[in-house]
Amino acid sequence: MNTQHAVVSNGTEIQLAHSHARNTGTKLKPEWFEDIAVNRSATERRAATLTTRRTVKKEYQAAWLVKAITCIDLTTLAGDDTPGRVRRLCAKAKRPVRDDILEALGLADENIRVGAVCVYPTMVPHAVKALHGSGIPVASVATGFPAGLTPLPQRLAEIHYAVGEGAAEIDIVITREHVLTQNWPALHDEIAQMREASGEAHMKAILATGDLNTLRNVYRASMVAMQAGADFIKTSTGKEEVNATLPVSLIMLRALRDYGELSGQTVGFKPAGGMKTAKDALNWLILMKEELGLPWLQPDLFRLGASSMLGDIERQLEHYVTGRYAASSRHALA
Amino acid sequence: MGQIKDILRTMDYGPAPESDTDVRNWLETHATGFGHFINGKFTGVGGHKTFAVINPANDAVLAKVAHGAAEDVDAAVKAARNAFAKWSKLPGHERAKYLYAIARHIQKRERFFAVLETMDNGKPIRETRDIDIPLVARHFYHHAGWAEMIETEFEGFSPVGVCGQVIPWNFPLLMLAWKIAPALAAGNTVVLKPAELTPLTAIAFAEVCHEIGLPAGVVNIVHGDGATGALICGHDDIDKVAFTGSTEVGRIIREQIAGSEKKLSLELGGKSPFIVFEDADMDGAVEGVVDAIWFNQGEVCCAGSRILVQEGIAPRFYNKLRKRMETLRVGDPLDKAMDIGALVSAGQLKRVTALVEQGKIDGGKLWQAPVRLPAKGSYFAPGFFTDVEPTSTVCEVEIFGPVATASTFRTPDEAIALANNTKYGLAASIWSENINLALDMAARVKAGVIWINSTNLLDAGAGFGGYRESGFGREGGREGLYEYLTADWEKRLPLVKAETAFKPAAAPDGDAKIAAAGTIDRTAKNYIGGKQSRPDSGYSYSVIGKGGQVIGQAGLGNRKDIRNAVEAAAKAGSWGGATAHNRAQVLYYLGENLSTRQAEFEALLATSTGVSARAASEEFAVSLRRIFYYAAQADKYDGAVHSTKSRHVTLAMNEPWGVMGIVCPDELPLLSFVSLVLPAIAMGNRVIAVPSARHPLLATNFYQVLDTSDVLGGVVNIVTGERDVLAKTLAEHDEVDAIWYAGSKEGSTMVEIASCGNLKATWINNGRQRDWLSNSQGLGKDFLRRAVQVKNIWVPYGE
């Protein structure tokens, strides 16, 4: 079980009730996905109306936004990342919301933290150090992020490195070629090896859905990643032309649900990239609740890969508390 | 604020109420009651009977509204008539400006309308806000466009006049828009009656009409129940009746106004199939069910209420449906996070409850969403039946509530058989990823609107309307405009000269003058299923020609001959499926073969009708040209692709009615026969023609030409005999889909009344005289348009 269970919002009994064993994967079973029918227009209609059918207001909205914070993988994945930059991010991860706001929300004692901090491998030691004692896991991207076109031994070595430096979660990227050429054995084999290399660390498989182009491909890649043992399936690196979208997320969730039905195992979901606003956070929480239910609204099964979203959530929370619109300069920089 | 801590645990949605303050204020300022909107002014309620308008979500009384009596309807119709003179003469651009202003004003006040509609009807604010009101605005925009172009796009047509429009309570403002927008665009004026359960948005709409300065009398709104509706429909000075509602009431209206020369369009009930094939996107189809039957509380005439699932995937599909029901939210319709609100009234709740109980008694298994319904208000938990068969009441009757039936099929053929096993034909949803299969089904389902991998898609630019007892006429698009226009040629026709009734005599006549003694006797029979057949009655009648001489005998057809002919026509369905080119070829060949018999037909015309050789020659020549014209049109009068939504092809296909009855006049017996039969068969119909009773021999000679021209047996059937007796049997026959009648005024009325049984489409001459020789009256697209019904097929695409 993840250490996050101790620190997320005080929903302990629910956490335990829905705690799950890690996905062990299965051998490659193309019959679970090869004939899948995904209708794009129908998917888009569902995605478009999901967020118009549901909304949360007032204290419910505040609570949902706090929940979103606890699910954020606070991320910096830039070429100019430095230890200093990572330390600042980690400080924000530990205190994502100003104390007076948390106090007003009645959450002062709830130890509100983000879900994880996500960085490049060489930044892992700095993050681990900065987060020491906080209980917040460090997630590292690996395997030649973002394109993944590095030889496999080097990609596996990268995982070993990050785990060795203390990363508790590994966000791997898949070889898109294997999806585009429908080479499922190669894809399954590669991800399974990565999962093995991750060891105790939880592995999130980034499908880079923007590169996969069709929803059928997204479904199939999701299924193979889960069959190969991914703990999470994740939409995007944040570097593709199109990153997390609701229709793509919907298809991944349907794959995830089908996998659960067929294998009896539980897998988490992480949309990443392009989500910037509190409204985005609510939209994805609504999607999770409607399609999968309460267990998937917890950080052990749901993460939001985002960097600037937190700032907007903070402003909305302040507005809820004070009734006045907030300025970003009054909230600590991530 | 300890609560946030708890919400973090439950992650409930919590209440999300839409404010009703502005609507409440508006209602309060009208607490004394709402009157009618007549001649640009609101009447008071003083002196009127009133009825209460109730919010079905909480049983609260929202308003009092005047109940329209005869004098109110009179005043409204008079105002509309007075306004018509000027309004119909306005340049299209001027009318466009008003329609544009209406669209704009509705948009500017969209939330007000949405909230008011929700309070009045009980449907969730999500739907009024995102669907009803935007579609209303879209409809007025679209028709502002038609108003602009009406003179150029509909040359030769003019407005019908004063329209009486009666609308239902399920989409109150949207149905108003569907009625008023095309009527006004085409230059008509209207008297509209909203449903008595939901009159409020129509009142707010009247205020918008006032606000934009719409000329007084162009739109009049009279409130009341069915009795008021009947007063409007039956009013002498109404030229056109448009009704949306139940098939039952549609039938009453058809009968009520039969013979009145009023134009009529009917949008009636449905029991539309929702067909899921094993290769469908199942999760997508499950959401489709949500949008089909759990939309608008299932109070949708085109709702996919009969789910048909391929047997192999049925258990999995039902499981998915049951699971999906768990997340449906039912409750206060003003809550922004509700999927389903209240049924429109306590009465409707009672009706739905009774039908669902009947379904259970019949052995159906009801699966319902596990929801807690509010204590007050007309709520019903959504659900669906399994273990039901076509014999179950719930599979046959329109429930008009959030409950579908689900059953299985094995093959595409069986799916079609089940889909078409209904008296209705409004819509169908087809779910398959196989384009071949989906389009094949779309072509074979008998319904006016087909949604492939989608459901309940509506757009002002696409026609909406049903086959069979779901009504006739279309709303929306170019095809919808015709309901509000009359062809100029048809407007000014003189009455047929009072004819001396022709009664075929069954007994031999010893005093008859005989035209051609000593020649070999010829026997004219009926022509049924490609074969000559003796009349069932065993009677013939003498045909009297020029100078009162008997020129031969014709069979005295009866009910059974008509029955046999209809049966033969029904079997000849492959004619409609043949390529248009193939039909064209056959029709050209028909022309070719007729031309070789010019001398014989011209002589027969002269002998039979007594016309000069020159006149006979002209009639023959025009008949021949007409055959060529329809042969030419067979592969050219095609449909359209409507611009609706992005990444959608919306095909408007002209489909033949199927089996048509055609009753021909006495005048110009060859030409009128050809002019009526040819467009019908060119478009793929099979016909039972009743030729002129006085001059039947032209038709009976004509069947020999049919015989030699590869016209498939059963495509043209000819039954001779007493016109109105045969017409009545045809009009009453449930297998006949449409009937054209050119005869007397009384016969026209009789046909309209007799057509009520299956609500077949009728085109009658009201006893008026047509100039068959002229191309403007005897030939053209008007004939073709009436020989088809438009099927709109929505095909979304994109991988």
Boltz contact constraints between the chains, C-beta under 6 A:
constraints:
  - contact:
      token1: [A, 9]
      token2: [B, 8]
      max_distance: 6.0
  - contact:
      token1: [A, 11]
      token2: [B, 9]
      max_distance: 6.0
  - contact:
      token1: [A, 14]
      token2: [B, 9]
      max_distance: 6.0
  - contact:
      token1: [A, 37]
      token2: [B, 279]
      max_distance: 6.0
  - contact:
      token1: [A, 37]
      token2: [B, 281]
      max_distance: 6.0
  - contact:
      token1: [A, 37]
      token2: [B, 433]
      max_distance: 6.0
  - contact:
      token1: [A, 38]
      token2: [B, 281]
      max_distance: 6.0
  - contact:
      token1: [A, 39]
      token2: [B, 281]
      max_distance: 6.0
  - contact:
      token1: [A, 39]
      token2: [B, 284]
      max_distance: 6.0
  - contact:
      token1: [A, 39]
      token2: [B, 453]
      max_distance: 6.0
  - contact:
      token1: [A, 40]
      token2: [B, 798]
      max_distance: 6.0
  - contact:
      token1: [A, 40]
      token2: [B, 799]
      max_distance: 6.0
  - contact:
      token1: [A, 41]
      token2: [B, 796]
      max_distance: 6.0
  - contact:
      token1: [A, 41]
      token2: [B, 798]
      max_distance: 6.0
  - contact:
      token1: [A, 42]
      token2: [B, 281]
      max_distance: 6.0
  - contact:
      token1: [A, 42]
      token2: [B, 284]
      max_distance: 6.0
  - contact:
      token1: [A, 42]
      token2: [B, 453]
      max_distance: 6.0
  - contact:
      token1: [A, 46]
      token2: [B, 287]
      max_distance: 6.0
  - contact:
      token1: [A, 52]
      token2: [B, 126]
      max_distance: 6.0
  - contact:
      token1: [A, 52]
      token2: [B, 130]
      max_distance: 6.0
  - contact:
      token1: [A, 53]
      token2: [B, 126]
      max_distance: 6.0
  - contact:
      token1: [A, 54]
      token2: [B, 337]
      max_distance: 6.0
  - contact:
      token1: [A, 55]
      token2: [B, 16]
      max_distance: 6.0
  - contact:
      token1: [A, 55]
      token2: [B, 336]
      max_distance: 6.0
  - contact:
      token1: [A, 55]
      token2: [B, 337]
      max_distance: 6.0
  - contact:
      token1: [A, 56]
      token2: [B, 13]
      max_distance: 6.0
  - contact:
      token1: [A, 57]
      token2: [B, 16]
      max_distance: 6.0
  - contact:
      token1: [A, 59]
      token2: [B, 3]
      max_distance: 6.0
  - contact:
      token1: [A, 59]
      token2: [B, 4]
      max_distance: 6.0
  - contact:
      token1: [A, 60]
      token2: [B, 7]
      max_distance: 6.0
  - contact:
      token1: [A, 60]
      token2: [B, 14]
      max_distance: 6.0
  - contact:
      token1: [A, 62]
      token2: [B, 4]
      max_distance: 6.0
  - contact:
      token1: [A, 63]
      token2: [B, 4]
      max_distance: 6.0
  - contact:
      token1: [A, 63]
      token2: [B, 7]
      max_distance: 6.0
  - contact:
      token1: [A, 63]
      token2: [B, 8]
      max_distance: 6.0
  - contact:
      token1: [A, 67]
      token2: [B, 8]
      max_distance: 6.0
  - contact:
      token1: [A, 105]
      token2: [B, 4]
      max_distance: 6.0
  - contact:
      token1: [A, 106]
      token2: [B, 1]
      max_distance: 6.0
  - contact:
      token1: [A, 106]
      token2: [B, 2]
      max_distance: 6.0
  - contact:
      token1: [A, 106]
      token2: [B, 4]
      max_distance: 6.0
  - contact:
      token1: [A, 106]
      token2: [B, 5]
      max_distance: 6.0
  - contact:
      token1: [A, 214]
      token2: [B, 799]
      max_distance: 6.0
  - contact:
      token1: [A, 254]
      token2: [B, 283]
      max_distance: 6.0
  - contact:
      token1: [A, 290]
      token2: [B, 327]
      max_distance: 6.0
  - contact:
      token1: [A, 294]
      token2: [B, 11]
      max_distance: 6.0
  - contact:
      token1: [A, 297]
      token2: [B, 11]
      max_distance: 6.0
